[in-house]
Amino acid sequence: MANALPSYFHLHLVSDSTGETLTTIAKAASVQYAQVRPIEHVHPLVRSKRQLVRVLQEIEQAPGIVLYTVVNPELTDELERRCRELNVPCLHVLQPIMKIFESYLGAPQTPTVAGQHVLDGEYFRRIDALNFSMVHDDGRLPNDLNQADIIILGISRTSKTPTSIYLAQRGYKTANVPLVPGIPPPAVLSTSHTAFVVGLVASADRIADIRRNRVQMLADRDLDTYVDRDRIAQELAESRKLFARNGWQIIDVTRRSVEETAATIIKLYNDRNSAEEAASEADSG
């Protein structure tokens, strides 16, 4: 008789930085095993032997899979040695990737702790984009929309704000504008601008469900019209007409996560820029 699968397992994520990379990789792997649930033990900023000792004590108390991104060779050697003694799997998740880089580039790696979080120009560009998106959330400061890289339009509850914030974290200045029945979109959208405009839509049933959940937190207000499915379907139809009339890209977010929506927007944005660059080169040639 086969052994029953465990209902959970311990997963130790050991990093000398914030642990964001490990958390993302671990989630991508663990969701492939729906029958078991990981109990995550995140150990960030492990940069000394004393810190590692505490981590190893926790691994001994709750043995399981150990994933790490530590560059100090003394610490990695000790971590792997102790894991072998405890008979638990241990993997430097970036090592296979770095070996490919080293083989292809013909150059040794230069280990840098928290290298992805260096306070360089790219970092400050993302911070600037995040500040821009925060102050241009939900249609605020409409006269500044021509400063945006990306403008997101959509009726209420089409995930405009979380998508904008996600794009800002990737370095794109993103503004989002709600489409409200009876109120025209900002006039600046009809003028010449360089922003990439995208419209978000979803199924009427999906939006109605989300709005009903929202209304539960606003019980003191009469919002029957807000959650009416027929009214929502009408709002969606009008928004689609607006997008089509202006030639703006449309993305249906009904079954998309915020990350998937953002990835699609980035691809469309880059495709547009590439096409414009190619056309400019052809004209100058």
C-alpha positions in Angstrom: 0.0 0.0 0.0 1.4 3.4 -1.0 2.3 5.9 1.7 -0.2 8.7 2.0 1.0 12.1 0.9 1.6 14.6 3.6 -0.9 17.5 3.9 1.9 20.0 4.4 5.7 20.4 4.4 8.2 22.8 5.8 9.9 25.1 3.3 12.9 27.2 4.5 13.9 30.2 2.4 17.3 31.5 3.4 18.6 34.8 1.8 21.2 37.4 2.5 18.9 39.9 1.0 15.1 40.6 1.3 14.1 37.1 0.2 11.8 38.3 -2.5 13.5 36.3 -5.2 13.2 33.1 -3.2 9.6 33.7 -2.2 8.6 34.2 -5.9 10.5 31.1 -7.1 9.2 28.9 -4.2 5.6 30.0 -4.9 5.9 29.2 -8.6 7.2 25.7 -7.7 4.9 24.9 -4.7 1.7 25.7 -6.5 2.3 22.8 -8.8 1.6 20.5 -5.9 -2.0 21.4 -5.0 -2.4 18.3 -2.7 0.2 19.6 -0.2 0.6 23.0 1.5 4.0 24.6 2.2 4.6 26.1 5.6 7.1 28.8 4.7 9.9 29.9 7.1 11.5 33.0 5.5 15.0 33.9 6.8 16.0 37.2 5.2 19.3 39.2 5.7 21.4 36.2 6.8 24.9 37.6 6.5 26.8 36.4 9.5 27.6 33.0 11.1 25.6 33.9 14.2 22.5 34.6 12.1 23.0 31.4 10.2 23.2 29.4 13.5 19.7 30.6 14.4 18.5 29.6 11.0 20.0 26.1 11.3 18.4 25.7 14.6 14.9 26.4 13.1 15.7 24.0 10.2 16.6 21.3 12.7 13.3 21.9 14.6 11.2 21.8 11.5 13.1 19.9 8.8 12.0 20.3 5.2 13.1 21.7 1.8 15.8 24.4 2.1 16.2 26.9 -0.7 18.8 29.7 -0.5 20.4 32.7 -2.2 23.4 33.4 -0.1 26.7 34.4 -1.8 29.1 34.2 1.2 31.0 30.8 0.5 31.6 30.2 4.2 27.9 30.5 5.0 26.8 28.4 2.0 29.3 25.7 2.9 28.1 25.5 6.5 24.4 25.6 5.4 24.9 22.7 2.9 27.0 20.7 5.4 24.4 20.9 8.1 21.6 20.1 5.7 23.4 17.0 4.7 23.7 16.0 8.3 20.0 16.6 8.8 19.3 14.7 5.6 17.2 17.5 4.1 17.4 18.8 0.5 19.2 22.1 0.1 19.6 24.1 -3.1 21.1 27.4 -4.2 18.3 28.3 -6.6 20.4 30.8 -8.6 23.5 28.6 -9.0 22.3 26.7 -12.1 21.4 30.0 -13.8 24.7 31.6 -12.9 26.6 28.6 -14.3 24.9 29.1 -17.7 25.8 32.8 -17.6 29.4 32.0 -16.7 29.7 29.3 -19.4 28.2 31.5 -22.1 29.9 34.8 -21.2 33.2 33.2 -20.4 33.6 35.3 -17.3 33.4 34.4 -13.6 30.6 35.7 -11.5 31.2 38.6 -9.1 29.0 37.7 -6.1 27.1 40.8 -4.8 24.8 40.7 -1.8 21.4 42.2 -2.7 22.7 43.2 -6.1 19.2 43.5 -7.4 18.4 46.2 -4.8 21.3 48.6 -5.6 20.3 52.3 -5.3 21.1 53.1 -8.9 19.3 55.1 -11.6 16.9 52.2 -12.4 15.9 52.0 -8.7 15.1 55.7 -8.5 13.2 55.5 -11.8 10.9 52.9 -10.2 10.4 55.0 -7.1 9.6 58.0 -9.3 7.1 55.9 -11.3 5.5 54.7 -8.1 5.1 58.2 -6.8 3.5 59.3 -10.1 1.0 56.4 -10.1 0.0 57.0 -6.5 -0.9 60.7 -7.1 -2.6 59.9 -10.4 -4.8 57.1 -9.0 -8.5 57.1 -9.7 -8.5 60.0 -12.1 -6.7 62.5 -10.0 -4.6 65.3 -11.6 -6.1 64.7 -15.1 -4.2 67.6 -16.6 -0.9 65.8 -16.0 -1.9 62.6 -17.9 0.3 63.5 -20.8 3.3 62.8 -18.5 2.3 59.2 -18.1 3.9 56.2 -19.9 0.7 54.3 -19.7 -2.9 55.3 -19.0 -5.4 52.7 -17.9 -9.2 53.2 -18.4 -12.1 51.1 -17.2 -15.3 51.1 -15.3 -15.4 50.5 -11.5 -13.8 47.2 -10.3 -11.7 46.3 -13.4 -8.5 46.2 -11.3 -7.2 49.5 -12.5 -5.4 50.6 -9.3 -3.6 47.3 -8.5 -2.5 47.0 -12.2 -1.2 50.6 -12.1 0.8 50.0 -8.9 2.3 46.8 -10.3 3.3 48.6 -13.5 4.8 51.4 -11.5 6.9 48.9 -9.6 8.3 47.8 -12.9 9.2 51.4 -13.7 6.3 52.6 -15.8 4.6 55.9 -14.9 1.0 54.7 -14.9 -2.2 56.7 -14.4 -5.7 55.2 -14.1 -8.9 56.9 -15.0 -12.4 55.5 -14.0 -15.2 55.6 -16.5 -18.3 56.9 -14.8 -21.7 57.0 -16.6 -22.6 60.5 -17.7 -19.1 61.9 -17.2 -16.8 62.2 -20.2 -13.2 61.1 -19.9 -10.5 63.8 -19.4 -10.2 66.1 -22.3 -6.4 65.6 -22.4 -7.0 62.1 -23.8 -8.3 63.7 -27.0 -5.2 65.9 -27.4 -1.8 64.9 -28.7 0.1 62.8 -26.1 2.7 60.0 -26.1 1.1 57.8 -23.4 0.0 54.3 -24.2 -3.7 54.0 -23.5 -5.3 50.7 -22.6 -8.9 49.9 -21.7 -9.8 47.1 -19.2 -13.1 45.2 -19.3 -14.5 42.1 -17.6 -17.7 40.1 -17.7 -20.7 41.8 -16.2 -21.2 38.9 -13.8 -17.6 39.1 -12.5 -17.9 42.9 -11.9 -21.3 42.5 -10.3 -19.8 40.0 -7.8 -16.9 42.2 -7.0 -19.2 45.3 -6.6 -21.5 43.4 -4.3 -18.6 42.5 -2.0 -17.6 46.2 -2.1 -21.1 47.3 -1.2 -21.1 45.2 2.0 -18.4 47.6 3.3 -20.6 50.6 2.3 -23.9 49.4 3.8 -25.0 52.9 4.7 -25.3 53.9 1.0 -28.0 53.2 -1.6 -26.0 51.4 -4.3 -28.6 49.3 -6.0 -27.7 50.8 -9.4 -24.0 50.2 -8.8 -24.5 46.4 -8.5 -27.2 46.0 -11.1 -26.0 43.6 -13.7 -27.9 45.2 -16.6 -26.5 48.6 -15.7 -23.0 47.1 -15.5 -23.5 45.4 -19.0 -24.4 48.8 -20.3 -21.4 50.5 -18.8 -19.2 47.8 -20.3 -20.7 48.3 -23.7 -20.2 52.0 -23.6 -16.6 51.6 -22.5 -15.9 49.2 -25.4 -17.4 51.7 -27.8 -15.1 54.5 -26.4 -12.0 52.3 -26.7 -12.8 51.2 -30.2 -13.6 54.8 -31.3 -10.2 56.0 -30.1 -8.2 52.9 -31.3 -7.2 52.0 -27.7 -6.2 48.5 -26.9 -8.7 46.4 -24.9 -7.8 43.7 -22.3 -10.4 41.4 -20.7 -9.4 40.9 -17.1 -12.2 38.5 -16.2 -9.8 35.5 -15.8 -6.5 37.3 -15.6 -4.5 38.0 -12.5 -3.1 41.5 -12.0 0.4 40.2 -13.0 -0.9 38.7 -16.2 -2.8 41.9 -17.1 0.4 44.0 -16.4 2.5 41.6 -18.5 0.1 41.9 -21.4 0.2 45.7 -21.1 4.0 45.8 -21.0 4.2 43.7 -24.2 1.7 45.8 -26.0 3.5 49.0 -24.9 6.8 47.7 -26.1 5.3 46.5 -29.4 3.9 49.9 -30.0 7.3 51.6 -29.2 9.1 49.2 -31.5 6.7 49.8 -34.3 7.1 53.6 -33.9 10.9 53.3 -33.8 10.9 51.2 -37.0 8.6 53.7 -38.7 10.8 56.6 -37.7 13.9 54.8 -39.0 12.2 54.1 -42.3 11.1 57.8 -42.7 14.7 59.0 -41.9 16.1 56.5 -44.3 
